[in-house]
Amino acid sequence: MPRHPRADLSKVTTISIRSRESKVSPRLFAVPFDGTQDSFSLFMKGLPDILVAKDLRGLVRDIAQARKKGKPVVLMMGAHVIKVGLAPVIIDLMEKNVITALAMNSAAAIHDVETALFGQTSEDVAANMMDGRFGMARETGDFINGTLSSSVLTGDEGYGEALGQQLLKVKARNARVSILASAARLGIPATVHAAIGTDIIHQQPTMNGAATGEMSMRDFTTLAAVCGKLTGGGVVLNVGSAVIMPEVFLKALTVARNLGAKARGFTTAVFDMNSHYRPTMNVQRRPTQDGGKGLYITGHHEIMIPLLAAMVITELGND
């Protein structure tokens, strides 16, 4: 006799699998990519209709529907998007009228400006911080801080537009791969949201805290106005910003609603390599809790964003 009681499995009641509700069947399975010409749409259709692949396909449809209905598609981004070489993909979506507004942290603006002006960006932080050289590239600070200090006195543009316009004015040699210059050229709102003390240009002699704060504040109100258009549709993407953009977005959306905008019923999607608290709460969940849809797609930006862009362009082209 066993020392302790044991369940008698012979008395267990079973059911037929034919009467059981199941989540997965072959109709949802992937279809292998055959590599033939013009077969990307077949690749899209061949993705399994399961889990994140299903989410991605739904997001593509939401973006396509948003643009057909004239609703905004807003891209919020961190610096990593530029550092992994995605500016041409983003600019192509801007030129194709898919992305209608952009918002970025000021680190992204730094990498964009350095690429546009000098054809290089992203220093070796670990090596340069040992002797105090980290972040001390003079030309970067001179251009950005100088532009902000001048524009705050002479114009009414915000942080992002001022930089984009100045890049065009000086005919930056790599302006074609600058998101800010392209936004200025296309007339698309591109806002930059600074947290003073977080970026290399803040530690240089040219830093003007008053100008930086005012220009970033102008861009905050621009983003709030963009959020006000998220009524009954639209998409907000947050790519690679774990803190700044989720926090700014939540406040900008709140301002829009406080001013009377019925900014509800839209889709949000976070793309990042890890799951983070603020993007989860401030982009995926809280803004969409009353009728919208929030997604979180984990993966490397240099793979996921070109895939998303190609799927959206194909979806729009097929309709």
Number of C-alpha atoms within 10 A of each C-alpha: 4 5 5 5 7 7 7 7 7 6 7 7 6 6 7 6 8 7 7 8 7 8 7 10 9 7 9 14 13 16 14 10 14 10 10 8 6 8 12 16 14 15 16 19 14 15 18 17 19 16 8 14 15 14 17 22 20 14 23 21 15 21 27 24 17 21 19 12 12 12 20 25 28 25 19 25 26 22 20 19 20 26 17 12 13 18 19 15 18 24 22 17 17 20 16 11 15 23 22 23 23 25 27 26 24 25 22 23 27 23 21 28 28 21 21 24 20 13 15 14 17 14 11 10 11 8 11 13 12 9 7 9 11 16 20 17 14 12 13 21 21 16 20 23 23 16 19 27 20 13 20 20 9 8 9 12 17 25 30 28 25 24 28 23 19 18 24 19 10 10 13 19 15 18 22 15 23 28 28 34 30 24 23 21 15 14 12 18 20 29 30 28 26 25 14 15 10 12 16 18 26 20 15 17 12 16 20 15 15 12 20 23 18 16 26 23 18 19 24 24 16 20 27 21 17 21 27 23 18 25 15 16 22 27 26 25 25 25 24 22 24 21 15 19 26 23 16 21 23 19 16 21 22 18 19 21 16 11 12 10 17 15 22 23 19 24 26 24 24 26 23 21 14 12 15 14 11 18 28 18 16 19 26 24 19 14 23 20 12 11 12 20 19 24 21 23 18 14 14 14 20 15 11 17 18 15 14 16 17 17 22 21 17 16 18 16 10 8 7
